[in-house]
Amino acid sequence: MPPDRLEPPPGDAPGAGASGRDVRVVRVLTLLDASRHSLAALGAAVELAAARHAELVALFVEDQELVSSAGFPFAREIGAVSGRVRRLSREALLAGQARQARRVTEALEVAVAGRELRHELRVSRGGVVSEAQALAGPGDVLVLGKAGFSGHWGVRLGSTSRALMLSAPCTVVIWDERLPLARGPLRTLRDPPAAPEVPDLLARLFDGVEVLEETDARELEARLRRTTSGALLLHRPRLARLAEQDPDLLARLPIPVIVVP
C-alpha cells in the first residue's frame, strides 16, 4: 500500500509546534532491490522529495560479495517457496541481478510518472552498506524499508537497514509497507540537553513534538503499541542502547522511525 500523499504547510515556516534546529535537506535517498519493502520505501521517498522539491536518488547495488560467495564449493541457496537446496551459480546470480535492475528501473519510472521531480537511478557494484554510506551526505535523508527479501519470513528488521541506521552519515527513515504516514506528533525520548535536530523536510510533516520520558525497549513498545499517527525520532546512541535490549524493536513499532546521528 503506497503512503498517503504528503503536503507541507504553506510557506517556509516549520510546521506548527515543530521544535529543534531544522536541518536543510539536500537529497532524498532510497535503496532499491525489487522487494516489496524497498518499493514501499520508494513510494515514501517520492512523496517526501516531492513535498519539498528535493532531488530523489535511488540506489541499486549489484552485491559483489554475494556473487563472490558462489566461488565457495560449499555455497548453497534454499528456494524461498520450494525449499529446495541448490548449488550457488555465479551465472544465475548475475542473471538475477540483471532482472532486479530491470525491475527497479521500471519501478522508479512508475513511481515518478506525472511528477516534476528531479530523480536519478544510480547502479553500483560492491557491498550494499558501503555503497550507501559512500553515496549519502550529512544533509541527505535516507529512506529504507524494514526488510528486504527476508521480509516474508516475518516482521524483522533487515540486516542492511539495521547497519545503515547505526552508521549512515545522515538522517535515516525506517519505513514499513503497512504504514501510511498520518500527521501527528513527532515523538522523541527525553535526551537533555540537546533538542532534536529535525530535517526541515520532515519537521513540516508533523504536528508538534511530544517528548517521552526515559524508558527501556519493552516500555517503549507498550507505550506506542496502539499509535496510528506521527513518528518516533531517536538519536543514534539511544537507538543503539534500545537495539541491545531488543534487536527487533523497530520492526514491531507501528509508526515510522526517524534516526538522527
Phi, psi and omega in degrees: 000125181289154180290158175300151178292135184259129179237122180284157174298154181294155178079188183256001181286147178300160178299160185303126175081358181296139181229173183088169182276125178290142178242123183293131180272128178271308181216159169253122182250151173209153177262138178241134174219013178076002174284160181294329180291320179289328178289325174295319178295324177298316178300318178294319180296320178299315181295319180295316180295319181293325183297328183239015177056039177268160177283138177257128176235118176259136182243126172244125184249124171279104189289103182286335176295321178294316180297318180296329182295340179293344180285345179281133184296338182266000185292130180222158172232152181245125180299130183295329181260312185281332184077005181286143178263127183230152174292135177291132180244128178299319181296319180293322178295317179295320178295321178295320178294324178295320177295318177301316181301319179294319181293319182289328176298314179296320181297319179295318180298320179292318185295327183259001183302132178081003180249143172270082188228123175293126183210160183205140171254121177253132177246126181224168178240139181148207175272141185299313183295314183294323179292320177293320178297321181291328181283322189284145174238169185303329183271000183276162169241123182256119182257123184234147170283161181289329183213161176258226182295339180284356187298331183286353176277353180144176182276098178223153178278126181296153183295325179293313178299319180299315182293318184287327180290340178262352186223348183296145182279017185215179174293137180240132175250122178265116186252158179228133182300338182275356193241089170294140182283125176243139181299141181180187182288149170270109185271140177215150177280147181297117183227066183295153004263358189278137171280155181296133176268103188254123175306139186302324179301323182275323183301328183283355183264358187234156179259084177080178180240131177249118182267121179266147180288164177311133183206164174259180187298317183295315181294322180296316178298317180296322182291327184258005189302322183255015179287137183235003182213167179075203182204170177247128176253130179232135169285147188302318178299320178293320177301317180300321179292319178294322180294328176294324180285322183207099184300335184253019181302310185299327181295334183264347181291138187272013179225158176301152179240131179249124182249124178247146182301000000 
